[in-house]
Amino acid sequence: MRIQFERDACQGHNRCYLLAPEIFDVDDEGYAVLRIDGDLPPELEEKGRLAADNCPEYAITVID
C-alpha cells in the first residue's frame, strides 16, 4: 500500500500528522509532509487509511 499526497490541496489542518506521525510530518509553514516514500510497512497501513479518511481536503489518497 502507498500513500499519495497532494501538497497543493493541503490547507494545514494537520489531522494526518496527529493521527499518523510515523507517516506525516509538518513543515515550517504548517503544511503536511509525507515522511515515507514508497510502500508503507504493514503495521502502518491502518494509520495511513485513517489519515486519508480524515483529511478534509481529500489531499491524501491510498493506493493499494
CHARMM-style PDB file with segment names, atoms N, HN, CA, C and O in Angstrom:
ATOM      1  N   MET     1       0.838  -1.168   0.000  1.00  0.00      PROA
ATOM      2  CA  MET     1       0.000   0.000   0.000  1.00  0.00      PROA
ATOM      3  C   MET     1       0.889   1.239   0.000  1.00  0.00      PROA
ATOM      4  O   MET     1       1.920   1.279   0.671  1.00  0.00      PROA
ATOM      5  N   ARG     2       0.475   2.249  -0.762  1.00  0.00      PROA
ATOM      6  HN  ARG     2      -0.363   2.217  -1.307  1.00  0.00      PROA
ATOM      7  CA  ARG     2       1.194   3.518  -0.827  1.00  0.00      PROA
ATOM      8  C   ARG     2       0.250   4.662  -0.478  1.00  0.00      PROA
ATOM      9  O   ARG     2      -0.971   4.534  -0.558  1.00  0.00      PROA
ATOM     10  N   ILE     3       0.844   5.772  -0.093  1.00  0.00      PROA
ATOM     11  HN  ILE     3       1.837   5.876  -0.029  1.00  0.00      PROA
ATOM     12  CA  ILE     3       0.094   6.992   0.158  1.00  0.00      PROA
ATOM     13  C   ILE     3       0.489   8.002  -0.911  1.00  0.00      PROA
ATOM     14  O   ILE     3       1.675   8.227  -1.152  1.00  0.00      PROA
ATOM     15  N   GLN     4      -0.491   8.599  -1.540  1.00  0.00      PROA
ATOM     16  HN  GLN     4      -1.454   8.416  -1.344  1.00  0.00      PROA
ATOM     17  CA  GLN     4      -0.257   9.704  -2.472  1.00  0.00      PROA
ATOM     18  C   GLN     4      -0.751  10.969  -1.783  1.00  0.00      PROA
ATOM     19  O   GLN     4      -1.879  11.017  -1.292  1.00  0.00      PROA
ATOM     20  N   PHE     5       0.094  11.987  -1.748  1.00  0.00      PROA
ATOM     21  HN  PHE     5       1.010  11.949  -2.147  1.00  0.00      PROA
ATOM     22  CA  PHE     5      -0.231  13.214  -1.041  1.00  0.00      PROA
ATOM     23  C   PHE     5      -0.170  14.398  -2.003  1.00  0.00      PROA
ATOM     24  O   PHE     5       0.846  14.613  -2.664  1.00  0.00      PROA
ATOM     25  N   GLU     6      -1.256  15.163  -2.080  1.00  0.00      PROA
ATOM     26  HN  GLU     6      -2.081  14.988  -1.543  1.00  0.00      PROA
ATOM     27  CA  GLU     6      -1.349  16.343  -2.937  1.00  0.00      PROA
ATOM     28  C   GLU     6      -1.050  17.587  -2.103  1.00  0.00      PROA
ATOM     29  O   GLU     6      -1.933  18.115  -1.426  1.00  0.00      PROA
ATOM     30  N   ARG     7       0.163  18.038  -2.156  1.00  0.00      PROA
ATOM     31  HN  ARG     7       0.879  17.610  -2.706  1.00  0.00      PROA
ATOM     32  CA  ARG     7       0.590  19.191  -1.341  1.00  0.00      PROA
ATOM     33  C   ARG     7      -0.235  20.444  -1.652  1.00  0.00      PROA
ATOM     34  O   ARG     7      -0.540  21.221  -0.747  1.00  0.00      PROA
ATOM     35  N   ASP     8      -0.593  20.644  -2.903  1.00  0.00      PROA
ATOM     36  HN  ASP     8      -0.345  20.013  -3.638  1.00  0.00      PROA
ATOM     37  CA  ASP     8      -1.350  21.833  -3.284  1.00  0.00      PROA
ATOM     38  C   ASP     8      -2.765  21.841  -2.694  1.00  0.00      PROA
ATOM     39  O   ASP     8      -3.366  22.905  -2.544  1.00  0.00      PROA
ATOM     40  N   ALA     9      -3.289  20.680  -2.366  1.00  0.00      PROA
ATOM     41  HN  ALA     9      -2.800  19.816  -2.488  1.00  0.00      PROA
ATOM     42  CA  ALA     9      -4.635  20.597  -1.785  1.00  0.00      PROA
ATOM     43  C   ALA     9      -4.614  20.772  -0.263  1.00  0.00      PROA
ATOM     44  O   ALA     9      -5.634  21.101   0.341  1.00  0.00      PROA
ATOM     45  N   CYS    10      -3.467  20.553   0.341  1.00  0.00      PROA
ATOM     46  HN  CYS    10      -2.638  20.285  -0.150  1.00  0.00      PROA
ATOM     47  CA  CYS    10      -3.342  20.633   1.798  1.00  0.00      PROA
ATOM     48  C   CYS    10      -3.564  22.070   2.266  1.00  0.00      PROA
ATOM     49  O   CYS    10      -3.048  23.021   1.679  1.00  0.00      PROA
ATOM     50  N   GLN    11      -4.355  22.201   3.351  1.00  0.00      PROA
ATOM     51  HN  GLN    11      -4.773  21.428   3.828  1.00  0.00      PROA
ATOM     52  CA  GLN    11      -4.582  23.524   3.933  1.00  0.00      PROA
ATOM     53  C   GLN    11      -4.063  23.624   5.365  1.00  0.00      PROA
ATOM     54  O   GLN    11      -4.347  24.590   6.072  1.00  0.00      PROA
ATOM     55  N   GLY    12      -3.307  22.625   5.778  1.00  0.00      PROA
ATOM     56  HN  GLY    12      -3.076  21.840   5.203  1.00  0.00      PROA
ATOM     57  CA  GLY    12      -2.635  22.704   7.067  1.00  0.00      PROA
ATOM     58  C   GLY    12      -3.465  22.371   8.285  1.00  0.00      PROA
ATOM     59  O   GLY    12      -3.172  22.857   9.377  1.00  0.00      PROA
ATOM     60  N   HSD    13      -4.494  21.557   8.130  1.00  0.00      PROA
ATOM     61  HN  HSD    13      -4.733  21.162   7.243  1.00  0.00      PROA
ATOM     62  CA  HSD    13      -5.288  21.139   9.297  1.00  0.00      PROA
ATOM     63  C   HSD    13      -4.485  20.188  10.198  1.00  0.00      PROA
ATOM     64  O   HSD    13      -4.705  20.133  11.408  1.00  0.00      PROA
ATOM     65  N   ASN    14      -3.572  19.457   9.606  1.00  0.00      PROA
ATOM     66  HN  ASN    14      -3.394  19.501   8.623  1.00  0.00      PROA
ATOM     67  CA  ASN    14      -2.657  18.551  10.310  1.00  0.00      PROA
ATOM     68  C   ASN    14      -3.323  17.381  11.009  1.00  0.00      PROA
ATOM     69  O   ASN    14      -2.764  16.825  11.955  1.00  0.00      PROA
ATOM     70  N   ARG    15      -4.502  17.004  10.561  1.00  0.00      PROA
ATOM     71  HN  ARG    15      -4.955  17.456   9.793  1.00  0.00      PROA
ATOM     72  CA  ARG    15      -5.138  15.799  11.111  1.00  0.00      PROA
ATOM     73  C   ARG    15      -4.290  14.571  10.800  1.00  0.00      PROA
ATOM     74  O   ARG    15      -4.171  13.664  11.623  1.00  0.00      PROA
ATOM     75  N   CYS    16      -3.702  14.550   9.607  1.00  0.00      PROA
ATOM     76  HN  CYS    16      -3.799  15.287   8.938  1.00  0.00      PROA
ATOM     77  CA  CYS    16      -2.866  13.407   9.224  1.00  0.00      PROA
ATOM     78  C   CYS    16      -1.687  13.249  10.180  1.00  0.00      PROA
ATOM     79  O   CYS    16      -1.360  12.139  10.598  1.00  0.00      PROA
ATOM     80  N   TYR    17      -1.060  14.358  10.519  1.00  0.00      PROA
ATOM     81  HN  TYR    17      -1.326  15.261  10.180  1.00  0.00      PROA
ATOM     82  CA  TYR    17       0.076  14.323  11.445  1.00  0.00      PROA
ATOM     83  C   TYR    17      -0.358  13.862  12.833  1.00  0.00      PROA
ATOM     84  O   TYR    17       0.347  13.087  13.480  1.00  0.00      PROA
ATOM     85  N   LEU    18      -1.509  14.333  13.287  1.00  0.00      PROA
ATOM     86  HN  LEU    18      -2.081  14.962  12.762  1.00  0.00      PROA
ATOM     87  CA  LEU    18      -1.998  13.932  14.606  1.00  0.00      PROA
ATOM     88  C   LEU    18      -2.353  12.452  14.659  1.00  0.00      PROA
ATOM     89  O   LEU    18      -2.154  11.796  15.681  1.00  0.00      PROA
ATOM     90  N   LEU    19      -2.881  11.927  13.552  1.00  0.00      PROA
ATOM     91  HN  LEU    19      -3.043  12.459  12.721  1.00  0.00      PROA
ATOM     92  CA  LEU    19      -3.303  10.526  13.503  1.00  0.00      PROA
ATOM     93  C   LEU    19      -2.188   9.565  13.113  1.00  0.00      PROA
ATOM     94  O   LEU    19      -2.212   8.398  13.503  1.00  0.00      PROA
ATOM     95  N   ALA    20      -1.209  10.047  12.345  1.00  0.00      PROA
ATOM     96  HN  ALA    20      -1.190  10.995  12.028  1.00  0.00      PROA
ATOM     97  CA  ALA    20      -0.162   9.159  11.830  1.00  0.00      PROA
ATOM     98  C   ALA    20       1.182   9.884  11.750  1.00  0.00      PROA
ATOM     99  O   ALA    20       1.689  10.120  10.653  1.00  0.00      PROA
ATOM    100  N   PRO    21       1.764  10.241  12.897  1.00  0.00      PROA
ATOM    101  CA  PRO    21       3.042  10.957  12.867  1.00  0.00      PROA
ATOM    102  C   PRO    21       4.199  10.125  12.315  1.00  0.00      PROA
ATOM    103  O   PRO    21       5.248  10.669  11.970  1.00  0.00      PROA
ATOM    104  N   GLU    22       4.010   8.815  12.233  1.00  0.00      PROA
ATOM    105  HN  GLU    22       3.158   8.373  12.513  1.00  0.00      PROA
ATOM    106  CA  GLU    22       5.034   7.967  11.622  1.00  0.00      PROA
ATOM    107  C   GLU    22       5.068   8.137  10.103  1.00  0.00      PROA
ATOM    108  O   GLU    22       6.078   7.845   9.462  1.00  0.00      PROA
ATOM    109  N   ILE    23       3.960   8.610   9.534  1.00  0.00      PROA
ATOM    110  HN  ILE    23       3.140   8.846  10.055  1.00  0.00      PROA
ATOM    111  CA  ILE    23       3.820   8.741   8.086  1.00  0.00      PROA
ATOM    112  C   ILE    23       3.920  10.200   7.635  1.00  0.00      PROA
ATOM    113  O   ILE    23       4.427  10.481   6.549  1.00  0.00      PROA
ATOM    114  N   PHE    24       3.440  11.125   8.466  1.00  0.00      PROA
ATOM    115  HN  PHE    24       3.028  10.897   9.348  1.00  0.00      PROA
ATOM    116  CA  PHE    24       3.399  12.541   8.104  1.00  0.00      PROA
ATOM    117  C   PHE    24       4.174  13.386   9.098  1.00  0.00      PROA
ATOM    118  O   PHE    24       4.264  13.060  10.282  1.00  0.00      PROA
ATOM    119  N   ASP    25       4.726  14.471   8.596  1.00  0.00      PROA
ATOM    120  HN  ASP    25       4.653  14.736   7.634  1.00  0.00      PROA
ATOM    121  CA  ASP    25       5.368  15.482   9.420  1.00  0.00      PROA
ATOM    122  C   ASP    25       4.760  16.818   9.020  1.00  0.00      PROA
ATOM    123  O   ASP    25       3.900  16.865   8.140  1.00  0.00      PROA
ATOM    124  N   VAL    26       5.189  17.893   9.647  1.00  0.00      PROA
ATOM    125  HN  VAL    26       5.887  17.855  10.362  1.00  0.00      PROA
ATOM    126  CA  VAL    26       4.692  19.225   9.337  1.00  0.00      PROA
ATOM    127  C   VAL    26       5.883  20.113   8.998  1.00  0.00      PROA
ATOM    128  O   VAL    26       6.885  20.110   9.713  1.00  0.00      PROA
ATOM    129  N   ASP    27       5.777  20.876   7.910  1.00  0.00      PROA
ATOM    130  HN  ASP    27       4.962  20.879   7.329  1.00  0.00      PROA
ATOM    131  CA  ASP    27       6.873  21.761   7.531  1.00  0.00      PROA
ATOM    132  C   ASP    27       6.801  23.078   8.305  1.00  0.00      PROA
ATOM    133  O   ASP    27       5.907  23.267   9.129  1.00  0.00      PROA
ATOM    134  N   ASP    28       7.731  23.978   8.043  1.00  0.00      PROA
ATOM    135  HN  ASP    28       8.458  23.824   7.373  1.00  0.00      PROA
ATOM    136  CA  ASP    28       7.811  25.252   8.765  1.00  0.00      PROA
ATOM    137  C   ASP    28       6.607  26.151   8.537  1.00  0.00      PROA
ATOM    138  O   ASP    28       6.345  27.054   9.331  1.00  0.00      PROA
ATOM    139  N   GLU    29       5.877  25.909   7.463  1.00  0.00      PROA
ATOM    140  HN  GLU    29       6.089  25.175   6.818  1.00  0.00      PROA
ATOM    141  CA  GLU    29       4.692  26.713   7.160  1.00  0.00      PROA
ATOM    142  C   GLU    29       3.402  26.088   7.701  1.00  0.00      PROA
ATOM    143  O   GLU    29       2.324  26.662   7.552  1.00  0.00      PROA
ATOM    144  N   GLY    30       3.512  24.921   8.324  1.00  0.00      PROA
ATOM    145  HN  GLY    30       4.388  24.454   8.446  1.00  0.00      PROA
ATOM    146  CA  GLY    30       2.356  24.276   8.921  1.00  0.00      PROA
ATOM    147  C   GLY    30       1.631  23.291   8.023  1.00  0.00      PROA
ATOM    148  O   GLY    30       0.540  22.831   8.360  1.00  0.00      PROA
ATOM    149  N   TYR    31       2.228  22.962   6.880  1.00  0.00      PROA
ATOM    150  HN  TYR    31       3.114  23.336   6.606  1.00  0.00      PROA
ATOM    151  CA  TYR    31       1.606  22.017   5.953  1.00  0.00      PROA
ATOM    152  C   TYR    31       2.216  20.632   6.122  1.00  0.00      PROA
ATOM    153  O   TYR    31       3.368  20.486   6.530  1.00  0.00      PROA
ATOM    154  N   ALA    32       1.426  19.633   5.801  1.00  0.00      PROA
ATOM    155  HN  ALA    32       0.490  19.753   5.470  1.00  0.00      PROA
ATOM    156  CA  ALA    32       1.874  18.257   5.941  1.00  0.00      PROA
ATOM    157  C   ALA    32       2.972  17.917   4.947  1.00  0.00      PROA
ATOM    158  O   ALA    32       3.042  18.463   3.846  1.00  0.00      PROA
ATOM    159  N   VAL    33       3.821  16.999   5.373  1.00  0.00      PROA
ATOM    160  HN  VAL    33       3.763  16.556   6.268  1.00  0.00      PROA
ATOM    161  CA  VAL    33       4.900  16.468   4.549  1.00  0.00      PROA
ATOM    162  C   VAL    33       4.871  14.955   4.694  1.00  0.00      PROA
ATOM    163  O   VAL    33       4.833  14.437   5.810  1.00  0.00      PROA
ATOM    164  N   LEU    34       4.888  14.256   3.592  1.00  0.00      PROA
ATOM    165  HN  LEU    34       4.919  14.677   2.685  1.00  0.00      PROA
ATOM    166  CA  LEU    34       4.904  12.791   3.610  1.00  0.00      PROA
ATOM    167  C   LEU    34       6.306  12.320   3.983  1.00  0.00      PROA
ATOM    168  O   LEU    34       7.280  12.698   3.334  1.00  0.00      PROA
ATOM    169  N   ARG    35       6.412  11.505   5.014  1.00  0.00      PROA
ATOM    170  HN  ARG    35       5.621  11.197   5.541  1.00  0.00      PROA
ATOM    171  CA  ARG    35       7.716  11.034   5.501  1.00  0.00      PROA
ATOM    172  C   ARG    35       8.165   9.741   4.847  1.00  0.00      PROA
ATOM    173  O   ARG    35       9.357   9.435   4.843  1.00  0.00      PROA
ATOM    174  N   ILE    36       7.236   8.981   4.297  1.00  0.00      PROA
ATOM    175  HN  ILE    36       6.268   9.230   4.300  1.00  0.00      PROA
ATOM    176  CA  ILE    36       7.565   7.675   3.727  1.00  0.00      PROA
ATOM    177  C   ILE    36       7.299   7.699   2.236  1.00  0.00      PROA
ATOM    178  O   ILE    36       6.168   7.913   1.801  1.00  0.00      PROA
ATOM    179  N   ASP    37       8.332   7.483   1.465  1.00  0.00      PROA
ATOM    180  HN  ASP    37       9.252   7.310   1.819  1.00  0.00      PROA
ATOM    181  CA  ASP    37       8.213   7.408   0.016  1.00  0.00      PROA
ATOM    182  C   ASP    37       8.235   5.933  -0.375  1.00  0.00      PROA
ATOM    183  O   ASP    37       9.187   5.221  -0.054  1.00  0.00      PROA
ATOM    184  N   GLY    38       7.216   5.481  -1.049  1.00  0.00      PROA
ATOM    185  HN  GLY    38       6.443   6.059  -1.309  1.00  0.00      PROA
ATOM    186  CA  GLY    38       7.130   4.074  -1.418  1.00  0.00      PROA
ATOM    187  C   GLY    38       6.096   3.360  -0.578  1.00  0.00      PROA
ATOM    188  O   GLY    38       5.202   3.986  -0.009  1.00  0.00      PROA
ATOM    189  N   ASP    39       6.222   2.045  -0.503  1.00  0.00      PROA
ATOM    190  HN  ASP    39       6.948   1.537  -0.966  1.00  0.00      PROA
ATOM    191  CA  ASP    39       5.247   1.231   0.220  1.00  0.00      PROA
ATOM    192  C   ASP    39       5.324   1.469   1.725  1.00  0.00      PROA
ATOM    193  O   ASP    39       6.405   1.581   2.303  1.00  0.00      PROA
ATOM    194  N   LEU    40       4.147   1.542   2.339  1.00  0.00      PROA
ATOM    195  HN  LEU    40       3.269   1.451   1.870  1.00  0.00      PROA
ATOM    196  CA  LEU    40       4.085   1.640   3.793  1.00  0.00      PROA
ATOM    197  C   LEU    40       4.352   0.275   4.403  1.00  0.00      PROA
ATOM    198  O   LEU    40       3.959  -0.744   3.837  1.00  0.00      PROA
ATOM    199  N   PRO    41       5.015   0.245   5.547  1.00  0.00      PROA
ATOM    200  CA  PRO    41       5.135  -1.024   6.265  1.00  0.00      PROA
ATOM    201  C   PRO    41       3.736  -1.494   6.666  1.00  0.00      PROA
ATOM    202  O   PRO    41       2.872  -0.669   6.962  1.00  0.00      PROA
ATOM    203  N   PRO    42       3.503  -2.794   6.679  1.00  0.00      PROA
ATOM    204  CA  PRO    42       2.168  -3.323   7.005  1.00  0.00      PROA
ATOM    205  C   PRO    42       1.602  -2.788   8.315  1.00  0.00      PROA
ATOM    206  O   PRO    42       0.392  -2.591   8.424  1.00  0.00      PROA
ATOM    207  N   GLU    43       2.443  -2.551   9.296  1.00  0.00      PROA
ATOM    208  HN  GLU    43       3.426  -2.711   9.207  1.00  0.00      PROA
ATOM    209  CA  GLU    43       1.954  -2.087  10.595  1.00  0.00      PROA
ATOM    210  C   GLU    43       1.458  -0.635  10.565  1.00  0.00      PROA
ATOM    211  O   GLU    43       0.822  -0.183  11.518  1.00  0.00      PROA
ATOM    212  N   LEU    44       1.740   0.097   9.483  1.00  0.00      PROA
ATOM    213  HN  LEU    44       2.256  -0.270   8.709  1.00  0.00      PROA
ATOM    214  CA  LEU    44       1.278   1.482   9.358  1.00  0.00      PROA
ATOM    215  C   LEU    44       0.120   1.655   8.377  1.00  0.00      PROA
ATOM    216  O   LEU    44      -0.378   2.767   8.201  1.00  0.00      PROA
ATOM    217  N   GLU    45      -0.307   0.583   7.746  1.00  0.00      PROA
ATOM    218  HN  GLU    45       0.098  -0.320   7.888  1.00  0.00      PROA
ATOM    219  CA  GLU    45      -1.369   0.689   6.744  1.00  0.00      PROA
ATOM    220  C   GLU    45      -2.679   1.216   7.335  1.00  0.00      PROA
ATOM    221  O   GLU    45      -3.343   2.047   6.716  1.00  0.00      PROA
ATOM    222  N   GLU    46      -3.050   0.751   8.505  1.00  0.00      PROA
ATOM    223  HN  GLU    46      -2.510   0.076   9.009  1.00  0.00      PROA
ATOM    224  CA  GLU    46      -4.295   1.216   9.131  1.00  0.00      PROA
ATOM    225  C   GLU    46      -4.219   2.712   9.430  1.00  0.00      PROA
ATOM    226  O   GLU    46      -5.196   3.433   9.227  1.00  0.00      PROA
ATOM    227  N   LYS    47      -3.075   3.180   9.907  1.00  0.00      PROA
ATOM    228  HN  LYS    47      -2.281   2.595  10.072  1.00  0.00      PROA
ATOM    229  CA  LYS    47      -2.912   4.611  10.181  1.00  0.00      PROA
ATOM    230  C   LYS    47      -2.949   5.418   8.882  1.00  0.00      PROA
ATOM    231  O   LYS    47      -3.466   6.535   8.865  1.00  0.00      PROA
ATOM    232  N   GLY    48      -2.414   4.872   7.812  1.00  0.00      PROA
ATOM    233  HN  GLY    48      -1.994   3.965   7.826  1.00  0.00      PROA
ATOM    234  CA  GLY    48      -2.468   5.553   6.521  1.00  0.00      PROA
ATOM    235  C   GLY    48      -3.898   5.719   6.030  1.00  0.00      PROA
ATOM    236  O   GLY    48      -4.269   6.778   5.525  1.00  0.00      PROA
ATOM    237  N   ARG    49      -4.686   4.688   6.177  1.00  0.00      PROA
ATOM    238  HN  ARG    49      -4.384   3.827   6.587  1.00  0.00      PROA
ATOM    239  CA  ARG    49      -6.108   4.766   5.791  1.00  0.00      PROA
ATOM    240  C   ARG    49      -6.864   5.756   6.680  1.00  0.00      PROA
ATOM    241  O   ARG    49      -7.701   6.517   6.195  1.00  0.00      PROA
ATOM    242  N   LEU    50      -6.571   5.744   7.960  1.00  0.00      PROA
ATOM    243  HN  LEU    50      -5.890   5.126   8.354  1.00  0.00      PROA
ATOM    244  CA  LEU    50      -7.216   6.655   8.895  1.00  0.00      PROA
ATOM    245  C   LEU    50      -6.896   8.109   8.538  1.00  0.00      PROA
ATOM    246  O   LEU    50      -7.782   8.963   8.560  1.00  0.00      PROA
ATOM    247  N   ALA    51      -5.656   8.387   8.215  1.00  0.00      PROA
ATOM    248  HN  ALA    51      -4.936   7.693   8.197  1.00  0.00      PROA
ATOM    249  CA  ALA    51      -5.267   9.742   7.826  1.00  0.00      PROA
ATOM    250  C   ALA    51      -5.988  10.173   6.553  1.00  0.00      PROA
ATOM    251  O   ALA    51      -6.476  11.299   6.461  1.00  0.00      PROA
ATOM    252  N   ALA    52      -6.052   9.278   5.576  1.00  0.00      PROA
ATOM    253  HN  ALA    52      -5.655   8.363   5.651  1.00  0.00      PROA
ATOM    254  CA  ALA    52      -6.743   9.601   4.316  1.00  0.00      PROA
ATOM    255  C   ALA    52      -8.230   9.849   4.556  1.00  0.00      PROA
ATOM    256  O   ALA    52      -8.804  10.781   3.992  1.00  0.00      PROA
ATOM    257  N   ASP    53      -8.848   9.026   5.384  1.00  0.00      PROA
ATOM    258  HN  ASP    53      -8.382   8.269   5.841  1.00  0.00      PROA
ATOM    259  CA  ASP    53     -10.282   9.159   5.662  1.00  0.00      PROA
ATOM    260  C   ASP    53     -10.615  10.449   6.418  1.00  0.00      PROA
ATOM    261  O   ASP    53     -11.745  10.933   6.347  1.00  0.00      PROA
ATOM    262  N   ASN    54      -9.641  11.004   7.139  1.00  0.00      PROA
ATOM    263  HN  ASN    54      -8.723  10.610   7.197  1.00  0.00      PROA
ATOM    264  CA  ASN    54      -9.888  12.183   7.960  1.00  0.00      PROA
ATOM    265  C   ASN    54      -9.372  13.480   7.372  1.00  0.00      PROA
ATOM    266  O   ASN    54      -9.456  14.522   8.021  1.00  0.00      PROA
ATOM    267  N   CYS    55      -8.842  13.446   6.162  1.00  0.00      PROA
ATOM    268  HN  CYS    55      -8.773  12.599   5.634  1.00  0.00      PROA
ATOM    269  CA  CYS    55      -8.351  14.670   5.533  1.00  0.00      PROA
ATOM    270  C   CYS    55      -9.535  15.452   4.954  1.00  0.00      PROA
ATOM    271  O   CYS    55     -10.200  14.971   4.037  1.00  0.00      PROA
ATOM    272  N   PRO    56      -9.806  16.655   5.480  1.00  0.00      PROA
ATOM    273  CA  PRO    56     -10.965  17.411   5.000  1.00  0.00      PROA
ATOM    274  C   PRO    56     -10.814  17.915   3.565  1.00  0.00      PROA
ATOM    275  O   PRO    56     -11.808  18.236   2.913  1.00  0.00      PROA
ATOM    276  N   GLU    57      -9.584  17.987   3.074  1.00  0.00      PROA
ATOM    277  HN  GLU    57      -8.776  17.726   3.603  1.00  0.00      PROA
ATOM    278  CA  GLU    57      -9.337  18.470   1.704  1.00  0.00      PROA
ATOM    279  C   GLU    57      -9.157  17.321   0.703  1.00  0.00      PROA
ATOM    280  O   GLU    57      -8.948  17.563  -0.486  1.00  0.00      PROA
ATOM    281  N   TYR    58      -9.239  16.076   1.179  1.00  0.00      PROA
ATOM    282  HN  TYR    58      -9.409  15.879   2.145  1.00  0.00      PROA
ATOM    283  CA  TYR    58      -9.012  14.898   0.311  1.00  0.00      PROA
ATOM    284  C   TYR    58      -7.659  14.968  -0.372  1.00  0.00      PROA
ATOM    285  O   TYR    58      -7.522  14.600  -1.539  1.00  0.00      PROA
ATOM    286  N   ALA    59      -6.647  15.448   0.368  1.00  0.00      PROA
ATOM    287  HN  ALA    59      -6.758  15.747   1.316  1.00  0.00      PROA
ATOM    288  CA  ALA    59      -5.300  15.578  -0.178  1.00  0.00      PROA
ATOM    289  C   ALA    59      -4.516  14.273  -0.110  1.00  0.00      PROA
ATOM    290  O   ALA    59      -3.431  14.163  -0.681  1.00  0.00      PROA
ATOM    291  N   ILE    60      -5.070  13.283   0.591  1.00  0.00      PROA
ATOM    292  HN  ILE    60      -5.952  13.372   1.055  1.00  0.00      PROA
ATOM    293  CA  ILE    60      -4.383  12.007   0.797  1.00  0.00      PROA
ATOM    294  C   ILE    60      -5.186  10.910   0.108  1.00  0.00      PROA
ATOM    295  O   ILE    60      -6.395  10.784   0.301  1.00  0.00      PROA
ATOM    296  N   THR    61      -4.486  10.121  -0.700  1.00  0.00      PROA
ATOM    297  HN  THR    61      -3.503  10.224  -0.857  1.00  0.00      PROA
ATOM    298  CA  THR    61      -5.113   9.004  -1.407  1.00  0.00      PROA
ATOM    299  C   THR    61      -4.348   7.728  -1.061  1.00  0.00      PROA
ATOM    300  O   THR    61      -3.117   7.714  -1.047  1.00  0.00      PROA
ATOM    301  N   VAL    62      -5.084   6.672  -0.786  1.00  0.00      PROA
ATOM    302  HN  VAL    62      -6.084   6.683  -0.797  1.00  0.00      PROA
ATOM    303  CA  VAL    62      -4.482   5.354  -0.537  1.00  0.00      PROA
ATOM    304  C   VAL    62      -4.457   4.603  -1.867  1.00  0.00      PROA
ATOM    305  O   VAL    62      -5.467   4.505  -2.563  1.00  0.00      PROA
ATOM    306  N   ILE    63      -3.288   4.082  -2.199  1.00  0.00      PROA
ATOM    307  HN  ILE    63      -2.467   4.162  -1.633  1.00  0.00      PROA
ATOM    308  CA  ILE    63      -3.121   3.289  -3.406  1.00  0.00      PROA
ATOM    309  C   ILE    63      -2.745   1.877  -2.990  1.00  0.00      PROA
ATOM    310  O   ILE    63      -1.666   1.651  -2.441  1.00  0.00      PROA
ATOM    311  N   ASP    64      -3.632   0.929  -3.250  1.00  0.00      PROA
ATOM    312  HN  ASP    64      -4.508   1.112  -3.696  1.00  0.00      PROA
ATOM    313  CA  ASP    64      -3.363  -0.466  -2.894  1.00  0.00      PROA
ATOM    314  C   ASP    64      -2.479  -1.153  -3.901  1.00  0.00      PROA
ATOM    315  OT1 ASP    64      -2.162  -2.331  -3.742  1.00  0.00      PROA
TER     316      ASP     64
END
